Amino acid sequence: MSEDFRIRLLIVDDEQTIRRLCMTVGESLGLSCLEAESGDAALALLDEQQPIHMVLTDMVMPSMSGLEFLEQVKKSFPRIEVAVMTGHGSVETAVQAMKLGAYDYISKPFAPLDELRLFLRRMADKVRLEEENQYLRERSETETAVHGIIGSSAGIQHVLRMISRLKDTRTPVLISGESGTGKELVARALHYRGTLASRPFVAVDCGSLVPTLIESELFGYEKGAFTGALRSKQGLLQSADTGTIFLDEVGELPLEMQAKLLRFLQEKEVRPVGSNQKVKVDVRIMAATNRDLEAEYKKGTFRKDLFFRLNVVTIPLPPLRERRSDIPILATWFLERLAPGRGVQVAGGAMKALLAYDWPGNVRELENCLERAVALGDQQRIEVSDLPAAIARFEIPAGAAPVAPLDFSSPTTDLEDIERATIERVFVQVNGDKALAGKMLGISRATLYRKLKRYHIGVREEPPSPTTLQ
């Protein structure tokens, strides 16, 4: 965790003297302090000033009580620690606050001040420990597989970092990328790794919905709304209430349906087909597309206002051809899933073909390719002959040095071993052509030079300088 990390404390009290006193004590402990004079003002700050780690709130305030405020904070920001001040409240009220998720309570007036200082220090220690644990978990997640999102390339590591940052928010996310890059995997990781993990996740394939039935599928319908509506049915948007709705290939929606979806996003309510009643629905919106929606709205085939509603944060997924260095790691992961415990190896020629192919179907095509190879092969080693013809045609150039098979079955094989082996083989196969090697590996020339130097690949022994010969 960053050394300049500071815990942020929000003081909520309608009395300015109490707020200033608490802020003075908090700042003496090294906390970054903010203040609000009411529950409504505090909720507005929490929406604008994320992250806030700790809240100290009075129990009796105008317009919104401390208990009502506590309940709303715990619902919207479950990771924030909230403590209550019980100057006017009874012990029973403090107990009720604890049942609603309060960290603890402290009585006013604060005499002596050391009691308040110790209280805030204990609370800050708990927050700091939780933040450090969360940081370690997130760092681990960005270095390993997250919901099937595998890779060590810069592009995929950026995706994993974005997931870590966004998973606990309700910010709309647009996931862009070619078919087969794993857009739904990213959406599921954002949902199941975050605070909504226990809530519904509903995926809607907009491209597969029958145009005449899209509205009834999304919004539901009442009994008798149309021929065949023998009973009322809840729509997919309502099914995702309190959770996440994932609109896959949202660019396929017809313009009429885009307008209705935009209205839903603005009003947060649905009206089933055939009904005059509107139903409130609270969902987090995620969408995915393999189209350039900015170009689509400029052509008039996608609504501009809907694009900006969905495009609050965009996570672009790189195609597999732009992260070829991840192919050996992906192959290892898929082979363990397809043939668990068998230790299936990839022959050098087969790996060279996998690295050289452009993968128009991306990661999904790679998985299908390996599943075919496992089914047709000898269950021990995948050879070039086990690959589809379109991939197998990338043969080792004549005169290239023989390449040993890549063995990923050993428990001692780590990420660096795989990376080193991959770079060595590609470098040999292109006869030392650094530009071509970088292209095949999906990395820049500067990165390639750095890795060649690190692994001592292609380093020639320079003859000693004449000045050194005595």
C-alpha positions as CSV (number, residue, x, y, z in Angstrom):
1,M,0.0,0.0,0.0
2,S,1.2,3.5,-0.8
3,E,3.0,5.2,2.0
4,D,1.1,8.4,1.5
5,F,-2.3,6.6,2.1
6,R,-4.4,8.7,4.6
7,I,-7.6,7.6,6.2
8,R,-10.4,10.0,5.5
9,L,-12.9,10.7,8.4
10,L,-16.3,12.4,7.9
11,I,-17.8,14.2,10.9
12,V,-21.6,14.6,10.8
13,D,-23.2,16.8,13.4
14,D,-25.5,19.8,13.3
15,E,-23.4,21.6,16.0
16,Q,-20.3,23.3,14.5
17,T,-18.4,23.2,17.8
18,I,-18.6,19.4,18.0
19,R,-17.6,19.0,14.4
20,R,-14.5,21.3,14.8
21,L,-13.5,19.5,18.1
22,C,-13.7,16.1,16.4
23,M,-11.8,17.3,13.4
24,T,-9.0,18.7,15.6
25,V,-8.7,15.4,17.4
26,G,-8.8,13.5,14.1
27,E,-6.2,15.6,12.4
28,S,-3.9,15.2,15.4
29,L,-4.0,11.5,14.7
30,G,-3.0,12.1,11.0
31,L,-6.5,11.6,9.6
32,S,-7.8,13.6,6.7
33,C,-11.1,15.2,8.0
34,L,-14.2,16.4,6.3
35,E,-17.5,17.8,7.9
36,A,-21.2,17.8,7.2
37,E,-24.0,19.5,9.2
38,S,-26.7,17.0,8.3
39,G,-27.3,13.5,7.0
40,D,-28.3,14.7,3.6
41,A,-25.2,16.8,3.2
42,A,-23.1,13.9,4.4
43,L,-24.6,11.5,1.8
44,A,-23.9,14.1,-0.9
45,L,-20.3,14.3,0.2
46,L,-20.0,10.5,0.2
47,D,-21.2,10.4,-3.4
48,E,-18.7,13.1,-4.4
49,Q,-15.7,12.5,-2.2
50,Q,-15.0,8.8,-2.5
51,P,-13.2,7.2,-0.9
52,I,-14.2,8.1,2.7
53,H,-13.2,5.4,5.2
54,M,-14.7,6.4,8.5
55,V,-17.8,8.3,9.6
56,L,-18.6,9.7,13.0
57,T,-22.2,10.8,13.2
58,D,-24.5,12.3,15.8
59,M,-27.7,10.4,16.6
60,V,-30.1,13.4,16.8
61,M,-30.1,15.7,13.8
62,P,-32.7,17.7,11.9
63,S,-34.5,16.2,8.9
64,M,-32.6,12.8,9.1
65,S,-31.8,10.9,12.3
66,G,-28.4,9.3,12.9
67,L,-30.1,5.8,12.6
68,E,-31.6,6.7,9.2
69,F,-28.3,8.1,8.0
70,L,-26.4,5.0,9.3
71,E,-28.9,2.7,7.5
72,Q,-28.5,4.5,4.2
73,V,-24.6,4.6,4.4
74,K,-24.5,0.8,5.2
75,K,-26.8,0.1,2.2
76,S,-24.9,2.3,-0.3
77,F,-21.3,2.1,1.1
78,P,-21.0,-1.1,3.1
79,R,-17.3,-0.9,3.5
80,I,-17.3,2.4,5.3
81,E,-17.0,2.2,9.1
82,V,-19.7,4.3,10.9
83,A,-19.5,5.2,14.6
84,V,-22.2,7.1,16.4
85,M,-22.2,9.8,19.1
86,T,-25.0,9.4,21.7
87,G,-25.3,12.7,23.4
88,H,-29.1,12.6,23.5
89,G,-29.8,9.0,22.8
90,S,-30.3,6.1,25.2
91,V,-28.3,2.9,25.5
92,E,-31.2,1.2,23.6
93,T,-30.7,3.5,20.7
94,A,-26.9,2.8,20.7
95,V,-27.7,-1.0,20.7
96,Q,-30.0,-0.5,17.7
97,A,-27.2,1.4,15.9
98,M,-24.9,-1.6,16.5
99,K,-27.5,-3.9,15.0
100,L,-27.6,-1.8,11.9
101,G,-23.9,-2.2,11.5
102,A,-22.3,0.6,13.5
103,Y,-18.7,0.1,14.5
104,D,-19.2,1.4,18.0
105,Y,-20.7,4.3,20.0
106,I,-19.2,7.0,22.2
107,S,-21.1,9.3,24.6
108,K,-21.1,13.1,24.5
109,P,-19.7,15.3,26.0
110,F,-16.2,14.0,25.5
111,A,-14.5,14.2,28.9
112,P,-11.6,13.8,28.8
113,L,-10.7,14.3,25.2
114,D,-8.3,11.3,25.5
115,E,-11.4,9.1,25.3
116,L,-12.3,10.5,21.9
117,R,-8.7,10.2,20.7
118,L,-8.4,6.5,21.8
119,F,-11.8,5.8,20.2
120,L,-10.8,7.3,16.8
121,R,-7.4,5.6,17.0
122,R,-8.9,2.2,17.5
123,M,-11.4,2.8,14.6
124,A,-8.6,4.0,12.3
125,D,-6.5,0.9,13.2
126,K,-9.3,-1.3,12.1
127,V,-9.8,0.6,8.8
128,R,-6.1,0.6,8.1
129,L,-5.9,-3.2,8.6
130,E,-8.9,-3.8,6.3
131,E,-7.5,-1.5,3.7
132,E,-4.1,-3.3,3.8
133,N,-5.8,-6.7,3.5
134,Q,-7.9,-5.4,0.6
135,Y,-4.8,-4.0,-1.1
136,L,-3.0,-7.3,-0.8
137,R,-6.0,-9.2,-2.2
138,E,-6.3,-6.8,-5.1
139,R,-2.6,-7.0,-5.9
140,S,-2.8,-10.7,-5.9
141,E,-5.9,-10.6,-8.2
142,T,-4.0,-8.4,-10.7
143,E,-1.2,-10.9,-10.8
144,T,-3.3,-14.1,-11.2
145,A,-6.4,-15.3,-12.9
146,V,-9.6,-13.4,-12.1
147,H,-12.8,-15.2,-13.2
148,G,-10.9,-16.7,-16.1
149,I,-9.2,-13.4,-17.2
150,I,-5.7,-14.7,-17.7
151,G,-2.5,-12.9,-18.7
152,S,0.6,-10.9,-17.8
153,S,0.6,-8.6,-20.8
154,A,0.2,-4.8,-20.2
155,G,-3.2,-4.7,-21.8
156,I,-4.7,-7.4,-19.7
157,Q,-3.1,-6.2,-16.5
158,H,-4.7,-2.8,-17.2
159,V,-8.1,-4.6,-17.4
160,L,-7.5,-6.3,-14.1
161,R,-6.5,-3.0,-12.4
162,M,-9.7,-1.4,-13.7
163,I,-11.8,-4.3,-12.3
164,S,-10.1,-3.8,-8.9
165,R,-11.0,-0.1,-8.9
166,L,-14.5,-0.4,-10.2
167,K,-15.9,-3.5,-8.5
168,D,-17.1,-1.7,-5.4
169,T,-18.8,1.2,-7.2
170,R,-22.1,1.4,-9.0
171,T,-20.6,3.4,-11.9
172,P,-22.0,2.3,-15.4
173,V,-19.3,0.4,-17.3
174,L,-19.1,-0.1,-21.1
175,I,-16.8,-3.1,-22.1
176,S,-15.6,-2.9,-25.6
177,G,-13.8,-5.5,-27.6
178,E,-14.0,-8.0,-30.5
179,S,-16.1,-11.2,-30.2
180,G,-14.4,-13.8,-28.1
181,T,-12.2,-11.4,-26.0
182,G,-14.0,-12.2,-22.8
183,K,-16.4,-9.2,-22.3
184,E,-18.8,-11.2,-20.1
185,L,-16.0,-12.5,-18.0
186,V,-15.1,-8.9,-17.1
187,A,-18.7,-8.0,-16.3
188,R,-19.0,-11.1,-14.0
189,A,-15.7,-10.3,-12.3
190,L,-16.8,-6.7,-11.7
191,H,-20.1,-8.0,-10.1
192,Y,-18.9,-11.1,-8.2
193,R,-15.7,-9.5,-6.9
194,G,-17.5,-6.5,-5.5
195,T,-20.1,-5.5,-2.9
196,L,-23.0,-6.7,-5.1
197,A,-21.7,-10.3,-5.3
198,S,-24.6,-11.7,-3.3
199,R,-27.2,-9.9,-5.5
200,P,-28.6,-11.0,-8.9
201,F,-26.5,-10.8,-12.0
202,V,-28.6,-11.0,-15.2
203,A,-26.9,-11.2,-18.6
204,V,-29.0,-10.2,-21.6
205,D,-27.8,-11.0,-25.1
206,C,-29.3,-8.1,-27.0
207,G,-28.3,-9.6,-30.4
208,S,-30.3,-12.8,-29.8
209,L,-33.5,-11.2,-28.7
210,V,-36.4,-11.4,-31.2
211,P,-37.1,-7.8,-32.2
212,T,-40.9,-8.1,-31.6
213,L,-40.3,-9.5,-28.1
214,I,-37.4,-7.3,-26.8
215,E,-39.7,-5.0,-24.8
216,S,-41.6,-7.8,-23.1
217,E,-38.4,-9.6,-22.3
218,L,-36.7,-6.6,-20.8
219,F,-39.7,-4.9,-19.1
220,G,-42.0,-7.9,-18.5
221,Y,-45.8,-8.1,-19.3
222,E,-49.2,-8.4,-17.7
223,K,-51.5,-11.2,-18.2
224,G,-53.5,-10.7,-21.4
225,A,-51.2,-8.0,-22.7
226,F,-51.0,-9.8,-26.1
227,T,-52.0,-13.1,-27.6
228,G,-50.3,-15.9,-25.7
229,A,-49.8,-13.8,-22.5
230,L,-51.6,-16.3,-20.3
231,R,-49.9,-15.0,-17.1
232,S,-47.9,-12.0,-15.9
233,K,-44.2,-12.3,-16.3
234,Q,-41.4,-10.3,-14.6
235,G,-38.9,-8.7,-17.1
236,L,-35.2,-9.2,-17.0
237,L,-34.6,-5.6,-15.7
238,Q,-36.8,-6.3,-12.7
239,S,-35.2,-9.7,-12.1
240,A,-31.9,-7.9,-11.7
241,D,-33.3,-5.5,-9.0
242,T,-30.6,-4.6,-6.4
243,G,-28.0,-6.3,-8.5
244,T,-26.4,-5.9,-12.0
245,I,-27.9,-6.0,-15.5
246,F,-25.4,-6.8,-18.2
247,L,-26.5,-5.8,-21.7
248,D,-24.2,-7.8,-24.0
249,E,-23.9,-6.5,-27.6
250,V,-26.0,-3.5,-26.7
251,G,-25.3,-2.0,-30.2
252,E,-27.7,-4.6,-31.7
253,L,-30.7,-3.0,-30.0
254,P,-33.1,-1.3,-32.5
255,L,-33.5,2.5,-32.1
256,E,-37.0,2.3,-30.7
257,M,-35.8,0.0,-27.9
258,Q,-32.8,2.2,-27.3
259,A,-35.2,5.1,-26.5
260,K,-37.1,2.9,-24.0
261,L,-33.8,1.8,-22.4
262,L,-32.7,5.4,-22.1
263,R,-35.9,6.3,-20.3
264,F,-35.4,3.4,-17.9
265,L,-31.8,4.6,-17.1
266,Q,-33.1,8.1,-16.4
267,E,-36.2,7.2,-14.3
268,K,-35.0,3.9,-12.7
269,E,-38.4,2.4,-13.2
270,V,-40.1,-0.1,-15.6
271,R,-43.6,-0.4,-16.9
272,P,-44.5,-3.9,-18.0
273,V,-46.3,-4.3,-21.3
274,G,-50.0,-4.0,-20.8
275,S,-49.7,-2.3,-17.4
276,N,-50.3,1.3,-16.3
277,Q,-48.2,0.8,-13.1
278,K,-44.5,1.6,-12.9
279,V,-42.2,-0.4,-10.8
280,K,-39.0,1.1,-9.2
281,V,-35.9,-0.9,-10.1
282,D,-32.4,-0.3,-8.7
283,V,-29.7,-1.9,-10.8
284,R,-26.1,-1.3,-11.8
285,I,-25.8,-1.1,-15.6
286,M,-23.0,-2.8,-17.5
287,A,-23.0,-3.0,-21.3
288,A,-20.7,-4.6,-23.9
289,T,-20.2,-4.1,-27.6
290,N,-18.0,-5.3,-30.4
291,R,-18.9,-2.2,-32.4
292,D,-17.5,1.3,-32.4
293,L,-20.6,3.0,-30.7
294,E,-19.1,6.5,-31.2
295,A,-19.0,5.9,-34.9
296,E,-22.5,4.3,-34.8
297,Y,-24.1,7.4,-33.1
298,K,-22.4,9.7,-35.6
299,K,-24.0,7.6,-38.4
300,G,-27.4,7.8,-36.6
301,T,-27.7,4.0,-35.9
302,F,-27.1,4.4,-32.1
303,R,-28.6,7.1,-29.9
304,K,-26.0,9.7,-28.8
305,D,-27.7,10.3,-25.4
306,L,-27.7,6.5,-24.7
307,F,-24.1,6.2,-25.6
308,F,-23.1,8.9,-23.1
309,R,-25.3,7.3,-20.4
310,L,-23.5,3.9,-20.9
311,N,-20.0,5.2,-21.6
312,V,-19.2,6.6,-18.1
313,V,-16.2,4.3,-17.8
314,T,-14.9,2.2,-20.7
315,I,-12.9,-1.0,-20.3
316,P,-11.3,-1.9,-23.7
317,L,-10.3,-5.5,-24.1
318,P,-7.3,-6.1,-26.4
319,P,-7.6,-8.8,-29.1
320,L,-5.5,-11.9,-28.6
321,R,-3.2,-11.0,-31.5
322,E,-2.2,-7.9,-29.6
323,R,-1.2,-9.9,-26.5
324,R,0.5,-12.9,-28.0
325,S,2.8,-13.2,-25.0
326,D,-0.3,-14.4,-23.0
327,I,-0.9,-17.4,-25.3
328,P,1.4,-19.9,-23.4
329,I,-0.2,-18.9,-20.1
330,L,-3.7,-19.2,-21.6
331,A,-2.8,-22.5,-23.1
332,T,-1.6,-23.9,-19.8
333,W,-4.8,-22.8,-18.0
334,F,-7.1,-24.2,-20.7
335,L,-5.3,-27.5,-20.9
336,E,-5.5,-28.0,-17.1
337,R,-9.3,-27.4,-17.4
338,L,-9.7,-29.6,-20.4
339,A,-7.5,-32.4,-19.2
340,P,-7.1,-32.0,-15.4
341,G,-4.1,-33.8,-13.9
342,R,-2.8,-35.2,-17.2
343,G,0.0,-32.8,-17.7
344,V,-0.6,-32.3,-21.4
345,Q,2.4,-30.6,-23.1
346,V,2.5,-28.3,-26.1
347,A,5.2,-29.2,-28.7
348,G,7.5,-26.4,-29.7
349,G,6.2,-26.4,-33.3
350,A,2.6,-26.3,-32.1
351,M,3.3,-23.4,-29.8
352,K,5.0,-21.6,-32.6
353,A,1.9,-22.0,-34.8
354,L,-0.3,-20.8,-31.9
355,L,1.9,-17.7,-31.5
356,A,2.0,-16.9,-35.2
357,Y,-1.7,-17.2,-35.9
358,D,-3.9,-14.0,-35.8
359,W,-6.9,-15.4,-33.8
360,P,-9.8,-13.7,-35.4
361,G,-12.0,-15.5,-32.8
362,N,-9.7,-14.4,-30.0
363,V,-9.5,-16.3,-26.6
364,R,-12.7,-18.3,-27.4
365,E,-11.1,-19.6,-30.6
366,L,-8.0,-20.6,-28.7
367,E,-10.0,-22.5,-26.2
368,N,-11.9,-24.3,-29.0
369,C,-8.7,-25.0,-30.8
370,L,-7.1,-26.6,-27.7
371,E,-10.3,-28.6,-26.9
372,R,-10.1,-30.1,-30.4
373,A,-6.4,-30.8,-30.0
374,V,-6.9,-32.6,-26.7
375,A,-9.7,-34.7,-28.2
376,L,-7.8,-35.7,-31.3
377,G,-4.3,-36.0,-29.7
378,D,-2.6,-38.7,-27.6
379,Q,-3.5,-36.9,-24.3
380,Q,0.2,-36.3,-23.6
381,R,1.5,-33.8,-26.1
382,I,-0.1,-31.5,-28.6
383,E,1.6,-31.6,-32.0
384,V,1.1,-29.3,-35.1
385,S,-0.9,-32.2,-36.7
386,D,-3.5,-31.9,-33.8
387,L,-4.3,-28.2,-34.7
388,P,-6.8,-27.0,-37.3
389,A,-5.4,-26.6,-40.8
390,A,-5.7,-22.8,-40.7
391,I,-3.4,-22.7,-37.6
392,A,-1.1,-25.7,-38.5
393,R,0.0,-24.1,-41.7
394,F,2.3,-21.8,-39.7
395,E,5.2,-24.2,-39.8
396,I,8.7,-23.7,-38.5
397,P,10.8,-22.0,-41.2
398,A,13.3,-24.2,-43.0
399,G,16.7,-24.1,-41.4
400,A,15.4,-22.8,-38.0
401,A,16.9,-24.5,-35.0
402,P,14.9,-27.4,-33.6
403,V,12.6,-26.3,-30.8
404,A,12.0,-28.5,-27.7
405,P,8.5,-28.9,-26.4
406,L,7.2,-26.5,-23.8
407,D,6.4,-28.4,-20.7
408,F,3.9,-26.5,-18.5
409,S,3.0,-29.5,-16.3
410,S,5.9,-29.1,-13.8
411,P,4.7,-27.5,-10.6
412,T,8.0,-25.5,-10.5
413,T,7.2,-23.8,-13.8
414,D,6.4,-20.1,-13.0
415,L,5.4,-17.1,-15.0
416,E,9.0,-16.0,-15.7
417,D,10.0,-19.5,-16.9
418,I,7.1,-19.5,-19.4
419,E,7.9,-15.9,-20.5
420,R,11.6,-16.7,-21.0
421,A,10.8,-19.9,-22.9
422,T,8.3,-18.1,-25.1
423,I,10.6,-15.3,-26.0
424,E,13.5,-17.7,-26.7
425,R,11.5,-19.8,-29.1
426,V,10.0,-16.8,-31.0
427,F,13.5,-15.2,-31.2
428,V,15.0,-18.4,-32.7
429,Q,12.1,-18.9,-35.1
430,V,12.4,-15.4,-36.5
431,N,16.2,-15.7,-36.8
432,G,16.8,-12.8,-34.4
433,D,14.6,-10.3,-36.2
434,K,13.6,-8.1,-33.2
435,A,10.9,-6.2,-35.0
436,L,9.1,-9.4,-36.1
437,A,9.7,-11.0,-32.7
438,G,8.0,-8.0,-31.0
439,K,5.1,-8.2,-33.4
440,M,4.6,-11.9,-32.7
441,L,4.8,-11.5,-29.0
442,G,2.5,-8.5,-29.0
443,I,5.0,-6.2,-27.2
444,S,6.8,-3.0,-28.1
445,R,10.4,-3.1,-29.3
446,A,11.6,-1.3,-26.2
447,T,9.9,-3.9,-24.0
448,L,11.4,-6.7,-26.1
449,Y,14.9,-5.2,-25.7
450,R,14.5,-5.0,-22.0
451,K,13.3,-8.6,-21.7
452,L,16.1,-9.9,-24.0
453,K,18.6,-8.2,-21.8
454,R,16.9,-9.5,-18.6
455,Y,16.9,-13.1,-19.8
456,H,20.2,-12.9,-21.6
457,I,18.7,-13.9,-24.9
458,G,20.6,-13.2,-28.1
459,V,23.4,-11.5,-26.2
460,R,26.7,-11.9,-28.2
461,E,30.1,-12.1,-26.6
462,E,31.9,-9.0,-27.8
463,P,35.7,-9.5,-28.5
464,P,37.8,-7.7,-26.0
465,S,38.8,-4.1,-26.9
466,P,42.4,-3.8,-28.2
467,T,43.1,-1.3,-25.4
468,T,42.5,-4.0,-22.8
469,L,45.0,-6.4,-24.4
470,Q,48.3,-5.8,-22.7
